């Protein structure tokens, strides 16, 4: 899957855009780790960064604090996630207005996983938004100028009976005001390419950013993917064979694998990528460096 001709192009990084996803920290130590990650990745000039949101507002205050600090202490464009799980419309709208008061104008609107975890059965909250289609409409009703990003699923949402249903839901989100989508992570680019072909044939033309998940621990990722229906190719599993107790080599392999994945997608015309950082900077930084996205070098006159 390598793309050596692309990796030698000196201008490649100037043509690509990246964005990063963070999650709100639970402890002081995790907060310190997050801010080390933010500071490490900020010089890469991401298009935006997003902060996740727990079911039923379980991370509402922590998400709010994280978003507010990013706005106050960095020059990064921040987006806040919102979900429908375990909350009424009034509660969700109140949170959206609180985030808007902080200066947030970009939301990632998601239905959210069931409160009993991935694989559980989702039940809309009485008096709440039933799904992301309704949530997008609700956010636009609060402020028509909000930028709304939604989710997309190259391998189909686990709860959708077929791709037609899945794509129809995406179309309805767009009809209600969504202007961008981010995919769930995938490791076989054919799934993304086939998905884009399907949505374009359905008349959907918004940007659909590939969601790239750097593999910090292959065996944890494998278990996660087994629960949400994400395919792990045999060649990928073979790359990590025998590295259970060799984290340094594991990380080198992980960076190379993700960079190869991105460069192959660039060959097919993709120029905008979203990285799930897991609040860890090193792998994401290395991958960006490999694809040509690097901090701008200061000139002698600017030092």
VEXFI-698036 format. One record per residue (C-alpha): residue number from 1; residue in three letters; x, y, z. Coordinates in steps of 0.001 Angstrom, whole numbers, plus 524288, in hexadecimal, padded with zeros to 5 digits. Layout:
(rec NUM,'ALA',(X,Y,Z)),
...
END
This chain:
(rec 1,'UNK',(80000,80000,80000)),
(rec 2,'UNK',(80BAA,80984,7FF77)),
(rec 3,'UNK',(80B9C,815CD,7F73C)),
(rec 4,'UNK',(819FD,81957,7F586)),
(rec 5,'UNK',(817E9,82313,7EA8E)),
(rec 6,'UNK',(80F01,82B1D,7F335)),
(rec 7,'UNK',(817FA,82A66,7FEF8)),
(rec 8,'UNK',(822A6,83109,7F70E)),
(rec 9,'UNK',(81A36,83CAA,7F344)),
(rec 10,'UNK',(81F2D,84860,7FAEF)),
(rec 11,'UNK',(8125C,84FC8,7F988)),
(rec 12,'UNK',(80962,844E4,7FE11)),
(rec 13,'UNK',(80790,84A10,80BDB)),
(rec 14,'UNK',(8032C,8573F,80686)),
(rec 15,'UNK',(7F81D,850A8,7FF1E)),
(rec 16,'UNK',(7F2C8,848B7,80A81)),
(rec 17,'UNK',(7EA20,84C6A,815FB)),
(rec 18,'UNK',(7E947,8453A,822DA)),
(rec 19,'UNK',(7E0A8,8461B,82EE2)),
(rec 20,'UNK',(7E21A,83FBD,83C26)),
(rec 21,'UNK',(7D87D,839DF,845DB)),
(rec 22,'UNK',(7DABD,83A87,8548F)),
(rec 23,'UNK',(7D2C7,83590,86014)),
(rec 24,'UNK',(7D0D9,83CE7,86CEF)),
(rec 25,'UNK',(7DA1D,8381C,877A6)),
(rec 26,'UNK',(7D518,83183,883F3)),
(rec 27,'UNK',(7E0AA,833DD,88CEB)),
(rec 28,'UNK',(7EB74,83DD1,88F12)),
(rec 29,'UNK',(7F55D,8349F,88913)),
(rec 30,'UNK',(7ECC4,8329A,87D10)),
(rec 31,'UNK',(7EADC,8414B,87C05)),
(rec 32,'UNK',(7F97A,8435D,87C0E)),
(rec 33,'UNK',(7FAD2,8390A,87170)),
(rec 34,'UNK',(7F038,83F8C,8693E)),
(rec 35,'UNK',(7F6A9,84CE4,869D8)),
(rec 36,'UNK',(803CD,84738,8665C)),
(rec 37,'UNK',(7FCF8,8415B,85A84)),
(rec 38,'UNK',(7F643,84E29,856F1)),
(rec 39,'UNK',(8030E,855B0,85808)),
(rec 40,'UNK',(80A4D,84B81,85004)),
(rec 41,'UNK',(80048,84B2E,84504)),
(rec 42,'UNK',(7FC61,8598D,84480)),
(rec 43,'UNK',(8084B,85D9B,83C4C)),
(rec 44,'UNK',(8034F,85492,8317D)),
(rec 45,'UNK',(7F860,85E87,82F3A)),
(rec 46,'UNK',(7ECB1,85544,82EC6)),
(rec 47,'UNK',(7E088,859F0,827CE)),
(rec 48,'UNK',(7D91C,857A1,8347F)),
(rec 49,'UNK',(7D966,84F5D,840CF)),
(rec 50,'UNK',(7CD91,848E1,84701)),
(rec 51,'UNK',(7CA79,844BB,854DA)),
(rec 52,'UNK',(7C1C6,83900,85771)),
(rec 53,'UNK',(7B5B4,838C5,86014)),
(rec 54,'UNK',(7B0E6,82DCC,868E4)),
(rec 55,'UNK',(7A358,827F9,86921)),
(rec 56,'UNK',(7993B,82F93,870B6)),
(rec 57,'UNK',(7A2A8,83AAB,87352)),
(rec 58,'UNK',(7AB9B,831C3,87B2B)),
(rec 59,'UNK',(7B72A,839E7,87679)),
(rec 60,'UNK',(7AFCC,846AC,8746F)),
(rec 61,'UNK',(7B78F,84EB9,87E25)),
(rec 62,'UNK',(7C47D,84880,87A63)),
(rec 63,'UNK',(7C192,84A3D,86BE2)),
(rec 64,'UNK',(7BDEC,85860,86E81)),
(rec 65,'UNK',(7CA54,85B06,87639)),
(rec 66,'UNK',(7D2B5,854BE,86BC5)),
(rec 67,'UNK',(7CC48,85C46,860B8)),
(rec 68,'UNK',(7CCFD,86909,86843)),
(rec 69,'UNK',(7DB64,8673B,86B46)),
(rec 70,'UNK',(7DE78,86427,85D0A)),
(rec 71,'UNK',(7D781,870A0,858F6)),
(rec 72,'UNK',(7DE34,87906,8633F)),
(rec 73,'UNK',(7EBED,8737F,862F1)),
(rec 74,'UNK',(7EE18,86F9C,854B7)),
(rec 75,'UNK',(7EB4C,87490,8470E)),
(rec 76,'UNK',(7E4AE,867C8,8435C)),
(rec 77,'UNK',(7D6FC,86742,83DA0)),
(rec 78,'UNK',(7CF33,85F06,84743)),
(rec 79,'UNK',(7C32E,856C7,844B3)),
(rec 80,'UNK',(7BACC,85079,84F45)),
(rec 81,'UNK',(7B44B,84340,84E00)),
(rec 82,'UNK',(7A61D,841C3,85211)),
(rec 83,'UNK',(79E19,8354B,8533E)),
(rec 84,'UNK',(78FE0,831A3,85551)),
(rec 85,'UNK',(791BB,826F4,85F87)),
(rec 86,'UNK',(78B15,82802,86CDD)),
(rec 87,'UNK',(7874C,83653,86B78)),
(rec 88,'UNK',(77B11,83DF7,867F7)),
(rec 89,'UNK',(77AC4,847E3,85D00)),
(rec 90,'UNK',(77ABD,852D3,866FE)),
(rec 91,'UNK',(786F0,84D60,86D7F)),
(rec 92,'UNK',(78E29,84BC0,860A3)),
(rec 93,'UNK',(78A11,8594B,85BFB)),
(rec 94,'UNK',(78E9C,85F2B,868D0)),
(rec 95,'UNK',(79C10,8590B,8672A)),
(rec 96,'UNK',(79CD6,85DD8,8591E)),
(rec 97,'UNK',(799CA,86BAE,85D99)),
(rec 98,'UNK',(7A409,86ABE,8685A)),
(rec 99,'UNK',(7AE35,8667E,85E5F)),
(rec 100,'UNK',(7A9E1,87148,85528)),
(rec 101,'UNK',(7ABB9,87B37,86015)),
(rec 102,'UNK',(7B9E5,876AD,860F4)),
(rec 103,'UNK',(7BBA8,879AE,8529B)),
(rec 104,'UNK',(7B8F8,86C4F,84CA3)),
(rec 105,'UNK',(7B2CB,86CF2,83F1F)),
(rec 106,'UNK',(7B64B,85F51,83A74)),
(rec 107,'UNK',(7AF7D,85330,83FBB)),
(rec 108,'UNK',(7B174,844C0,83CF1)),
(rec 109,'UNK',(7A384,83FB4,83E0B)),
(rec 110,'UNK',(7A253,8313B,8413E)),
(rec 111,'UNK',(7979A,8283C,845C2)),
(rec 112,'UNK',(7A14D,8220C,84F16)),
(rec 113,'UNK',(7A39E,81420,85387)),
(rec 114,'UNK',(79988,80D99,85C53)),
(rec 115,'UNK',(79BBD,810B2,86A9E)),
(rec 116,'UNK',(79E50,8022E,86D09)),
(rec 117,'UNK',(7A9AD,80296,8636C)),
(rec 118,'UNK',(7ACD5,7FEA8,8557F)),
(rec 119,'UNK',(7A4C2,7F2DC,851DC)),
(rec 120,'UNK',(799A0,7F6A7,85AE3)),
(rec 121,'UNK',(78C58,7FAAB,855DF)),
(rec 122,'UNK',(789D4,80927,853DB)),
(rec 123,'UNK',(77D37,80EDA,85920)),
(rec 124,'UNK',(779DD,81D25,856A9)),
(rec 125,'UNK',(7782C,824F4,8631F)),
(rec 126,'UNK',(76A03,82915,8658C)),
(rec 127,'UNK',(76967,8376F,861F6)),
(rec 128,'UNK',(776D3,836C4,85BB3)),
(rec 129,'UNK',(77C12,8372A,84DF9)),
(rec 130,'UNK',(779DC,829D3,847EB)),
(rec 131,'UNK',(785FA,82A25,83F6E)),
(rec 132,'UNK',(79030,832D1,8390E)),
(rec 133,'UNK',(7869B,836D8,82E6D)),
(rec 134,'UNK',(77E30,83D91,838B4)),
(rec 135,'UNK',(78A19,8429B,8401E)),
(rec 136,'UNK',(78F5A,84987,8340D)),
(rec 137,'UNK',(7822B,85015,8320C)),
(rec 138,'UNK',(781CA,853FE,84069)),
(rec 139,'UNK',(78F42,85A3B,83FD6)),
(rec 140,'UNK',(78BDF,861AA,8337D)),
(rec 141,'UNK',(77F76,86694,83A23)),
(rec 142,'UNK',(787E8,86C48,84509)),
(rec 143,'UNK',(79110,872ED,83B6D)),
(rec 144,'UNK',(79034,87157,82C9F)),
(rec 145,'UNK',(79E87,8753D,82BAA)),
(rec 146,'UNK',(7A37F,86997,83365)),
(rec 147,'UNK',(7AC94,860D7,82B97)),
(rec 148,'UNK',(7A807,852CE,82D47)),
(rec 149,'UNK',(7B065,846CA,82AF6)),
(rec 150,'UNK',(7AA84,83925,82BC1)),
(rec 151,'UNK',(7AF0E,82B06,82B5E)),
(rec 152,'UNK',(7B028,821CC,81FCC)),
(rec 153,'UNK',(7B28C,81324,81F4F)),
(rec 154,'UNK',(7BA7E,80D19,81427)),
(rec 155,'UNK',(7B73E,7FF82,8193C)),
(rec 156,'UNK',(7A92C,8030C,81CB1)),
(rec 157,'UNK',(7A454,80674,82A38)),
(rec 158,'UNK',(7A32A,7F9DC,8321C)),
(rec 159,'UNK',(794BA,7FC69,83485)),
(rec 160,'UNK',(79109,7FFBB,82670)),
(rec 161,'UNK',(78A92,7F4AE,81EDE)),
(rec 162,'UNK',(79152,7F8C7,8122E)),
(rec 163,'UNK',(79943,80389,80BB6)),
(rec 164,'UNK',(78D1F,8099D,805A1)),
(rec 165,'UNK',(7878E,80C68,81337)),
(rec 166,'UNK',(7949E,8117F,817EE)),
(rec 167,'UNK',(79666,81A9D,80C62)),
(rec 168,'UNK',(78865,81F6E,80D70)),
(rec 169,'UNK',(78B1A,8237F,81B80)),
(rec 170,'UNK',(7973A,82AD4,81720)),
(rec 171,'UNK',(78F4B,8319A,80C8D)),
(rec 172,'UNK',(78521,835CE,81694)),
(rec 173,'UNK',(78FC0,83B70,81F57)),
(rec 174,'UNK',(79493,84363,813CF)),
(rec 175,'UNK',(786BF,847C9,81076)),
(rec 176,'UNK',(785D2,84CEA,81E78)),
(rec 177,'UNK',(79269,8549F,81D60)),
(rec 178,'UNK',(79E7B,84BFC,81EED)),
(rec 179,'UNK',(7A98C,8504F,8160A)),
(rec 180,'UNK',(7B455,84679,81904)),
(rec 181,'UNK',(7B5C7,83860,81D92)),
(rec 182,'UNK',(7C086,830B3,8244C)),
(rec 183,'UNK',(7C13D,8220B,8229A)),
(rec 184,'UNK',(7C2BC,817D3,82CF0)),
(rec 185,'UNK',(7D081,81244,82C82)),
(rec 186,'UNK',(7D3A8,8082E,82224)),
(rec 187,'UNK',(7E019,80121,81E2C)),
(rec 188,'UNK',(7DCD6,7FC51,8107E)),
(rec 189,'UNK',(7DC0E,807FA,8074E)),
(rec 190,'UNK',(7D349,80098,7FDE1)),
(rec 191,'UNK',(7C82D,8021E,8079D)),
(rec 192,'UNK',(7C9BF,810E7,80785)),
(rec 193,'UNK',(7CB14,811B5,7F8C0)),
(rec 194,'UNK',(7BF03,8091F,7F68E)),
(rec 195,'UNK',(7B772,81107,80083)),
(rec 196,'UNK',(7BACA,81DEC,7F9ED)),
(rec 197,'UNK',(7B643,81842,7ECF9)),
(rec 198,'UNK',(7A957,8143B,7F33D)),
(rec 199,'UNK',(7A6A8,82176,7F99D)),
(rec 200,'UNK',(7AA4F,82924,7ED6F)),
(rec 201,'UNK',(7A0F6,820C0,7E574)),
(rec 202,'UNK',(79697,82410,7EFB6)),
(rec 203,'UNK',(798BD,8328E,7ED16)),
(rec 204,'UNK',(7A0D3,8357C,7F946)),
(rec 205,'UNK',(7AC24,83EA0,7F684)),
(rec 206,'UNK',(7B056,843F7,803C5)),
(rec 207,'UNK',(7BE6E,8416D,80816)),
(rec 208,'UNK',(7BFA9,8343A,80ECD)),
(rec 209,'UNK',(7CC39,833EC,816A7)),
(rec 210,'UNK',(7D2B5,826B9,818CB)),
(rec 211,'UNK',(7D3D1,823E7,82750)),
(rec 212,'UNK',(7E196,81ED2,829B9)),
(rec 213,'UNK',(7E468,81744,83635)),
(rec 214,'UNK',(7F2DF,81601,8398E)),
(rec 215,'UNK',(7F506,80892,83F8F)),
(rec 216,'UNK',(7FAB5,80A9B,84D1B)),
(rec 217,'UNK',(7F789,7FCA0,850FF)),
(rec 218,'UNK',(7F3D3,7F360,8460D)),
(rec 219,'UNK',(7ED20,7E966,84ED1)),
(rec 220,'UNK',(7E48A,7F393,85563)),
(rec 221,'UNK',(7E0FF,7F923,84813)),
(rec 222,'UNK',(7DDD9,7EB83,84328)),
(rec 223,'UNK',(7D472,7E931,84E7E)),
(rec 224,'UNK',(7CE19,7F67F,84C88)),
(rec 225,'UNK',(7CC51,7F3F8,83E05)),
(rec 226,'UNK',(7C64D,7E6A7,84094)),
(rec 227,'UNK',(7BBB7,7ED66,8489E)),
(rec 228,'UNK',(7B867,7F801,83ECD)),
(rec 229,'UNK',(7B9B1,7F075,83229)),
(rec 230,'UNK',(7C651,7F659,82CE9)),
(rec 231,'UNK',(7CE18,7ECF1,82471)),
(rec 232,'UNK',(7DC3D,7E9F9,82803)),
(rec 233,'UNK',(7E35A,7E547,81BAD)),
(rec 234,'UNK',(7EC47,7D977,81D11)),
(rec 235,'UNK',(7F7EA,7E12D,817FC)),
(rec 236,'UNK',(7F601,7EB0D,822F9)),
(rec 237,'UNK',(7F5C1,7E097,82D7F)),
(rec 238,'UNK',(80226,7DAC2,827B2)),
(rec 239,'UNK',(8092C,7E7D8,828DC)),
(rec 240,'UNK',(807C6,7E74F,837B2)),
(rec 241,'UNK',(80A91,7D8DB,839CD)),
(rec 242,'UNK',(81464,7D689,844AE)),
(rec 243,'UNK',(8146A,7E4A7,8496F)),
(rec 244,'UNK',(80C89,7E293,855DD)),
(rec 245,'UNK',(8186A,7E5D1,85E39)),
(rec 246,'UNK',(81F6D,7EF0B,854FD)),
(rec 247,'UNK',(8187C,7FC2B,855D5)),
(rec 248,'UNK',(8232C,803D1,84ED7)),
(rec 249,'UNK',(8227A,7FB5F,842A9)),
(rec 250,'UNK',(813B2,7FAE4,843C9)),
(rec 251,'UNK',(8132C,809CD,8433C)),
(rec 252,'UNK',(81C4E,80A7D,83797)),
(rec 253,'UNK',(813CE,800B9,83050)),
(rec 254,'UNK',(80765,807F9,83430)),
(rec 255,'UNK',(80C7D,814EA,82F06)),
(rec 256,'UNK',(810A1,80EAC,8222A)),
(rec 257,'UNK',(8038E,807A3,82091)),
(rec 258,'UNK',(7FB83,813F4,822B1)),
(rec 259,'UNK',(8043B,81C2D,819E2)),
(rec 260,'UNK',(802E3,811FE,80F1F)),
(rec 261,'UNK',(7F425,81220,810D4)),
(rec 262,'UNK',(7F389,820EC,80FBA)),
(rec 263,'UNK',(7FCBD,8219A,8040D)),
(rec 264,'UNK',(7F4F0,81757,7FCC9)),
(rec 265,'UNK',(7E89B,81F61,7FF03)),
(rec 266,'UNK',(7EFC1,82B8E,7FA39)),
(rec 267,'UNK',(7F292,82434,7ED97)),
(rec 268,'UNK',(7E3D1,8230D,7EC1A)),
(rec 269,'UNK',(7E19F,8318B,7EE06)),
(rec 270,'UNK',(7DF28,83292,7FCAA)),
(rec 271,'UNK',(7E553,83E96,802E8)),
(rec 272,'UNK',(7DE77,84000,81019)),
(rec 273,'UNK',(7E092,83681,81B63)),
(rec 274,'UNK',(7DB6F,83566,82950)),
(rec 275,'UNK',(7E3F6,82EBE,83391)),
(rec 276,'UNK',(7DEAC,82826,83FC0)),
(rec 277,'UNK',(7E9E1,82BD1,848D2)),
(rec 278,'UNK',(7E589,824EB,85555)),
(rec 279,'UNK',(7EC1B,830A8,85BE7)),
(rec 280,'UNK',(7F979,82B98,857E7)),
(rec 281,'UNK',(80219,833BB,84F25)),
(rec 282,'UNK',(80DF6,82BE4,84AFC)),
(rec 283,'UNK',(807F3,822B4,840F0)),
(rec 284,'UNK',(7FF5B,82D44,83AFB)),
(rec 285,'UNK',(80AD6,836AC,83A41)),
(rec 286,'UNK',(81359,82C52,833BA)),
(rec 287,'UNK',(808C7,828E7,829D5)),
(rec 288,'UNK',(806B3,83730,8266A)),
(rec 289,'UNK',(8155A,838F0,824F9)),
(rec 290,'UNK',(81610,82D4C,81BC1)),
(rec 291,'UNK',(80B4D,832C2,81302)),
(rec 292,'UNK',(811BA,8401F,8128A)),
(rec 293,'UNK',(80A23,847B9,81CC1)),
(rec 294,'UNK',(8145B,84E2A,82545)),
(rec 295,'UNK',(815CC,85A77,82D74)),
(rec 296,'UNK',(81968,86625,82519)),
(rec 297,'UNK',(827DF,868CD,8266C)),
(rec 298,'UNK',(82B01,87629,82BAC)),
(rec 299,'UNK',(8336D,87E83,822F9)),
(rec 300,'UNK',(83F57,88561,82856)),
(rec 301,'UNK',(837F8,8923A,82805)),
(rec 302,'UNK',(82CF0,88CCA,83051)),
(rec 303,'UNK',(8356D,8870F,83B0A)),
END
